[in-house]
């Protein structure tokens, strides 16, 4: 390691030590033996010295979506009835919670629990804002493995996963009788169905959006940051310009050249054409399900994307949203119990019925042909990196996709993008 890096590491360690010394009292972080199913509370089934005294109140920030907020309120009322703790449920736009939380929590006026996507985790943890959720391996195993991985940072689990989302293949049964088994066959069918002069297409996806092209990148063995066996990311090992990534870009470029994809198309255009019945197949996520099902009814189908030319399955990004406990909470134990209650199998099944969001645990009992397509696709999905350096990837890769659509050499485009990412990360450090 270079001397400069050693110096920076020592400085960072010293700063972290000072912050921790001045930070909140962690004495109430609950015992390692405690699980989400604790029953031995003082005054209920006997005295247990490992269980902290109950607080009078807790506060939780829920996303301000009408259906999500109502579902959380219902589940919180169960927790209140069971444990005798009053919980204030505050509606707060999920996208704005992290910044407001970073300002409020250190001052002691923030909530005990917030709702966030896993890719915000790195920034929140490095600011010292979150307390780990410690549960035993048996309880941890009840969640989908990828969901747990997504909320793991430096070997600690910080979130109770509630829902997972990844893209899959929607199709219109009136235009596509049966989805092909391979992508090559899908492209051939799409070419037959495409009449751009009438805004009719066989297959569309956001080919200028890094999130939406990742199924091809990952399926051909490209990757953002290499991970070790413990899930730690190596920010110096970026695989977005390896041989597989170049193959993915070349394949996507060929779709422009064949006229299958227009060279400029966004989500609104895709969704509008699909709901108008002018597109046979699109790649999108569960967030589009409500409008698609309303428009197409029984003609709508959802299945995993077909196999790529190398025989491997596409690997979309897996996004996970869940409950995070404030490190500044006066009762991190009971805040954690609340987070765990909101993510039991029954809670997640109820939340799906009310919101359409896919559960983050396989034992949640749901019955939906649409959900099955996303769940099956999730088996090949890869959690989006949750470290702060991921923020430096998006702009460079989306610029590269525009160059790719313009016909530039894929290998050169990706080499430049990766070099730019390395530079951005170096500046960040």
C-alpha positions in Angstrom: 0.0 0.0 0.0 1.3 3.5 -0.9 2.4 5.8 2.0 -0.3 8.3 1.0 -3.0 5.7 1.3 -1.6 4.6 4.7 -1.7 8.2 5.9 -5.3 8.7 4.6 -6.4 5.4 6.2 -4.9 6.4 9.6 -6.5 9.8 9.4 -9.9 8.2 8.5 -9.5 5.7 11.4 -8.8 8.5 13.8 -11.9 10.5 12.6 -14.1 7.4 12.9 -12.7 6.8 16.5 -13.6 10.4 17.5 -17.1 10.1 15.9 -17.8 6.8 17.7 -16.6 8.2 21.0 -18.9 11.2 20.7 -21.8 9.3 19.1 -24.9 7.7 20.6 -24.8 5.2 23.4 -24.8 1.7 21.9 -25.6 0.0 25.2 -29.1 -0.7 24.1 -28.1 -2.5 20.9 -29.7 -5.9 21.6 -28.0 -9.1 22.5 -26.6 -11.3 19.8 -28.8 -14.1 21.0 -32.0 -12.2 20.4 -34.0 -13.0 17.3 -37.1 -11.4 15.7 -39.3 -13.8 17.7 -38.4 -12.8 21.3 -41.1 -13.8 23.7 -39.4 -13.5 27.1 -40.2 -9.8 27.8 -40.2 -8.5 31.4 -43.7 -8.6 32.8 -45.0 -10.9 30.1 -43.4 -14.4 30.2 -40.8 -13.7 32.8 -37.9 -11.4 33.4 -35.1 -11.4 30.8 -32.3 -9.0 31.7 -31.1 -9.0 28.1 -34.3 -7.2 26.9 -34.1 -3.4 27.4 -37.0 -1.6 29.0 -39.7 -0.6 26.5 -39.9 3.0 25.3 -43.1 4.8 25.5 -43.0 5.8 21.8 -41.1 5.1 18.6 -41.2 7.0 15.3 -41.0 5.5 11.8 -40.8 7.2 8.5 -42.8 5.4 5.8 -42.9 6.2 2.1 -45.7 8.6 1.4 -47.2 6.5 -1.3 -50.9 6.2 -0.4 -51.1 2.4 -0.5 -47.7 1.8 1.1 -48.3 4.2 3.9 -51.7 2.6 4.7 -50.2 -0.9 4.7 -47.4 0.2 7.1 -50.0 1.8 9.5 -51.9 -1.4 9.6 -48.8 -3.5 10.4 -47.6 -1.0 13.0 -51.0 -1.2 14.8 -50.3 -4.9 15.2 -46.9 -4.2 16.8 -48.5 -1.6 19.1 -51.2 -4.0 20.3 -48.7 -6.8 20.8 -46.0 -4.8 22.7 -47.8 -1.8 24.1 -45.6 0.7 22.5 -47.1 3.8 20.7 -45.6 4.2 17.2 -45.8 7.4 15.2 -45.9 6.6 11.4 -44.8 9.7 9.5 -45.3 9.9 5.7 -42.0 10.9 4.1 -41.0 10.5 0.4 -38.5 7.7 0.4 -36.2 9.6 -2.1 -35.9 12.5 0.4 -35.6 10.5 3.6 -31.8 9.9 3.6 -30.8 13.6 3.4 -33.3 14.7 6.0 -32.4 11.8 8.3 -28.7 12.7 8.1 -29.6 16.2 9.4 -32.2 15.2 12.0 -30.7 12.1 13.6 -27.5 13.5 15.2 -29.6 16.3 16.7 -31.9 13.7 18.4 -35.0 14.7 16.5 -34.9 12.0 13.8 -37.0 8.8 13.6 -36.1 5.5 15.1 -36.7 3.6 11.8 -36.5 4.8 8.1 -37.4 3.1 4.8 -34.7 3.1 2.2 -33.4 1.3 -0.9 -30.2 -0.7 -0.3 -28.0 1.3 -2.6 -28.3 4.2 -0.1 -26.8 2.0 2.6 -23.1 2.8 2.1 -23.5 6.5 2.5 -25.7 6.2 5.6 -23.4 3.7 7.3 -20.2 5.7 6.6 -21.8 8.7 8.2 -22.4 6.7 11.4 -26.2 7.0 11.1 -27.3 3.4 11.3 -27.2 0.6 13.9 -26.7 -3.0 12.7 -29.7 -5.4 13.0 -28.3 -8.5 14.8 -30.4 -11.6 14.3 -29.4 -15.2 14.4 -28.6 -17.3 11.3 -31.9 -19.1 11.4 -34.0 -16.0 11.2 -31.6 -14.4 8.7 -32.1 -17.4 6.5 -35.8 -16.7 6.2 -35.1 -13.8 3.9 -34.0 -14.1 0.3 -30.2 -14.5 0.3 -29.7 -11.6 -2.2 -31.9 -9.3 0.0 -29.7 -10.0 3.0 -26.5 -9.4 0.9 -27.9 -6.1 -0.3 -28.3 -4.8 3.2 -24.9 -6.1 4.3 -22.0 -3.6 4.6 -18.5 -4.5 6.0 -19.8 -7.8 7.2 -22.7 -6.3 9.2 -26.4 -6.6 8.3 -28.1 -3.1 8.7 -31.5 -3.6 7.2 -34.6 -5.7 7.5 -35.5 -6.4 3.9 -39.2 -5.8 3.0 -39.4 -5.9 -0.8 -37.3 -6.8 -3.8 -37.5 -5.5 -7.3 -35.8 -6.4 -10.6 -36.7 -6.2 -14.2 -38.3 -9.1 -16.2 -40.0 -9.5 -19.5 -43.5 -8.3 -20.0 -45.3 -9.4 -23.1 -48.6 -8.8 -24.9 -50.3 -12.2 -25.6 -52.3 -10.7 -28.4 -49.0 -10.1 -30.3 -46.7 -12.8 -28.9 -48.2 -16.3 -28.5 -45.2 -17.7 -26.8 -42.0 -16.0 -25.7 -38.9 -17.5 -27.4 -36.5 -19.6 -25.4 -33.4 -17.6 -26.4 -32.6 -13.9 -27.0 -31.5 -14.6 -30.5 -34.9 -16.0 -31.3 -36.5 -13.1 -29.5 -34.6 -10.7 -31.7 -35.7 -12.5 -34.9 -39.3 -12.4 -33.7 -39.0 -8.7 -32.8 -37.7 -7.9 -36.2 -40.7 -9.5 -37.8 -43.1 -7.5 -35.6 -41.4 -4.2 -36.0 -42.9 -1.5 -38.3 -41.3 1.7 -37.0 -43.2 3.9 -39.5 -46.4 2.9 -37.6 -44.7 3.0 -34.1 -45.1 -0.8 -33.9 -42.2 -2.7 -32.3 -41.6 -6.3 -31.3 -39.2 -5.6 -28.4 -38.3 -2.5 -26.5 -36.2 -1.6 -23.5 -34.2 1.4 -22.2 -31.0 0.8 -24.1 -29.5 4.1 -23.0 -30.1 3.3 -19.3 -27.3 1.5 -17.4 -29.8 -0.1 -15.0 -31.8 -1.6 -17.9 -28.9 -2.9 -19.9 -27.2 -4.6 -16.9 -29.0 -7.9 -17.6 -26.8 -8.3 -20.7 -23.6 -7.0 -19.1 -23.9 -9.4 -16.1 -25.1 -12.3 -18.3 -21.9 -12.1 -20.3 -19.8 -12.0 -17.1 -19.3 -8.2 -16.9 -19.5 -6.7 -13.4 -19.3 -3.4 -11.6 -17.0 -4.1 -8.7 -15.5 -7.5 -7.9 -16.7 -9.1 -4.6 -14.9 -11.4 -2.2 -16.5 -14.4 -0.4 -17.8 -12.1 2.4 -19.5 -9.7 -0.1 -16.9 -6.9 0.2 -16.4 -4.9 -3.0 -13.0 -4.2 -4.5 -13.3 -0.7 -6.0 -10.1 -1.1 -8.0 -11.4 -4.1 -9.8 -14.1 -2.9 -12.3 -15.3 -5.4 -14.9 -17.3 -3.1 -17.1 -14.8 -3.2 -20.0 -13.9 -6.9 -19.9 -14.5 -9.3 -22.8 -18.1 -10.1 -21.7 -19.1 -6.4 -21.3 -17.8 -5.6 -24.8 -19.9 -8.5 -26.2 -23.0 -7.2 -24.4 -22.4 -3.7 -25.9 -21.9 -5.1 -29.3 -25.1 -7.1 -29.1 -27.1 -4.1 -28.0 -25.5 -2.0 -30.8 -26.6 -4.6 -33.3 -30.2 -4.1 -32.2 -30.0 -0.5 -33.3 -28.4 -1.5 -36.6 -31.1 -4.0 -37.3 -33.9 -1.4 -36.6 -35.2 -3.4 -33.7 -34.5 -0.6 -31.3 -34.9 3.1 -32.1 -31.7 5.0 -31.2 -33.5 7.2 -28.7 -36.3 5.8 -26.5 -37.2 6.5 -22.9 -39.4 4.9 -20.3 -42.4 7.1 -20.9 -42.4 6.3 -24.7 -42.0 2.6 -24.0 -44.8 2.5 -21.5 -47.1 4.5 -23.7 -46.6 2.2 -26.7 -46.9 -1.0 -24.7 -50.2 0.1 -23.0 -51.5 1.1 -26.4 -50.9 -2.4 -27.7 -48.1 -1.5 -30.1 -45.2 -3.4 -28.6 -44.9 -7.2 -28.3 -42.4 -7.4 -25.4 -40.7 -4.9 -23.0 -38.2 -5.1 -20.2 -39.4 -3.3 -17.1 -40.0 -3.8 -13.3 -42.9 -4.3 -11.0 -43.4 -0.6 -10.7 -45.0 -0.7 -14.2 -47.4 -3.6 -13.3 -50.4 -1.6 -12.3 -50.6 0.5 -15.5 -49.7 -2.5 -17.7 -52.3 -4.8 -16.2 -55.0 -2.1 -16.3 -54.3 -1.5 -20.0 -53.9 -5.1 -21.2 -55.8 -7.2 -18.6 -55.6 -10.9 -19.4 -53.5 -10.2 -22.4 -50.5 -9.4 -20.1 -47.8 -11.9 -19.3 -44.6 -11.7 -17.2 -41.8 -14.1 -17.6 -38.0 -14.2 -17.1 -35.9 -12.9 -20.0 -34.7 -15.7 -22.3 -31.1 -17.1 -22.3 -28.3 -15.2 -24.0 -26.2 -16.5 -26.8 -23.7 -17.9 -24.3 -26.4 -20.0 -22.8 -26.4 -18.0 -19.6 -29.4 -16.2 -18.1 -29.6 -12.4 -18.1 -28.7 -10.9 -14.7 -30.8 -7.8 -13.9 -29.9 -5.6 -10.9 -31.7 -6.6 -7.8 -33.0 -3.6 -5.8 -34.1 -4.2 -2.2 -36.0 -1.8 0.0 -36.3 -2.2 3.8 -36.3 -0.8 7.3 -33.1 0.7 8.8 -32.6 1.5 12.5 -31.2 4.8 13.6 -27.9 4.7 15.5 -29.2 7.7 17.5 -32.4 6.0 18.6 -32.9 5.8 22.4 -34.0 2.2 22.0 -32.3 0.5 19.1 -33.5 -2.9 20.4 -37.2 -2.1 20.2 -36.7 -0.1 16.9 -35.1 -3.3 15.6 -38.1 -5.4 16.8 -40.4 -3.1 15.0 -38.3 -3.4 11.8 -38.4 -7.2 12.1 -42.2 -7.3 12.8 -42.7 -5.3 9.5 -40.8 -7.9 7.5 -42.2 -11.2 8.8 -43.7 -13.6 6.2 -47.3 -12.6 7.1 -46.4 -8.9 7.0 -44.7 -9.1 3.6 -47.7 -11.1 2.2 -50.1 -8.4 3.4 -47.8 -5.7 2.1 -47.8 -7.3 -1.4 -51.6 -7.6 -1.4 -51.9 -3.9 -0.7 -49.1 -2.5 -2.8 -48.0 -5.1 -5.4 -44.4 -4.9 -4.1 -42.6 -8.3 -4.4 -41.7 -9.8 -0.9 -38.0 -10.2 0.1 -38.7 -13.6 1.7 -39.7 -16.8 -0.1 -42.1 -18.0 2.6 -44.4 -15.0 2.1 -47.6 -16.5 0.8 -48.6 -14.7 -2.3 -50.6 -15.8 -5.3 -50.0 -13.9 -8.5 -49.0 -15.0 -12.0 -47.2 -11.7 -12.4 -45.2 -12.0 -9.2 -44.0 -15.4 -10.2 -42.3 -14.0 -13.3 -40.4 -11.5 -11.2 -39.6 -14.0 -8.5 -38.2 -16.5 -11.0 -36.1 -13.7 -12.7 -34.8 -12.7 -9.3 -33.0 -16.0 -9.0 -30.5 -14.6 -11.6 -30.6 -11.0 -10.4 -27.5 -9.4 -8.8 -27.8 -6.9 -5.9 -26.8 -3.4 -7.0 -23.6 -2.4 -5.2 -24.4 -0.6 -1.9 -21.1 1.3 -1.5 -20.7 5.1 -1.9 -18.4 4.5 -5.0 -21.4 3.3 -6.9 -22.5 6.9 -7.3 -19.5 7.4 -9.6 -20.6 4.7 -12.1 -23.9 6.0 -13.4 -22.9 9.0 -15.5 -19.9 7.5 -17.1 -21.8 4.4 -18.1 -24.8 6.2 -19.4 -22.6 8.4 -21.5 -21.0 5.3 -22.9 -24.4 3.9 -23.9 -25.1 7.0 -25.9 -21.8 6.6 -27.8 -22.7 2.9 -28.3 -26.0 3.8 -29.8 -24.2 6.3 -32.1 -22.1 3.4 -33.5 -18.8 4.0 -31.7 -16.5 1.0 -31.1 -17.8 -0.8 -28.0 -14.4 -1.7 -26.6 -13.1 1.9 -26.9 -16.3 3.3 -25.4 -16.1 1.0 -22.4 -12.4 1.6 -21.8 -13.0 5.3 -21.7 -16.0 4.8 -19.3 -14.0 2.7 -16.9 -11.1 5.1 -16.9 -13.5 7.9 -16.1 -15.0 5.9 -13.2 -11.6 5.2 -11.7 -10.8 9.0 -11.9 -14.1 9.9 -10.3 -13.5 7.4 -7.4 -9.9 8.7 -7.0 -11.3 12.3 -6.7 -13.9 11.2 -4.3 -11.3 9.7 -2.0 
